[in-house]
């Protein structure tokens, strides 16, 4: 008996910033810029600064990118009804 195993499909897609969404991204970044300026940069550790900057960028990307289009999966058989004998 032989088994042919396939790799697991990843359902999460990488979010990319489109050139057309540049204005949306900059406005989303400017809106949340106050969170970045509140941090005391002289006493903060590099890890906290990095996490704040990463969170700022991730939030801006999620706000500016359009929602993913969900498509109904097409089955290999059509749902046209029962076949009539010819």
C-alpha positions, 0 to 999 in steps of 0.5 A: 500500500502506498500513500501520497501525502500532500503538503498542508495549504496555508490559508493566511495570505501575506498582506501587501501594500498596493501603490494605489493605497499609499495615501490611505497608509500615510493617513492611517499612520498619521492618525496613530502617530500620537501613540509613537510620540507618547513613548519616552524614548530616553528611558524606553528599551529597544524592545519596547520601541520596536514593538510600538513601531511594529504595532504602528505599522501593522495597524496602518496596514490593516486600516489601509488595505482593502478586505480580502475578497472571499469567493465561494469555492466552485465544486467540480460538479455543477448544481444544475439538477438531475440529468435527464436520460437522453 
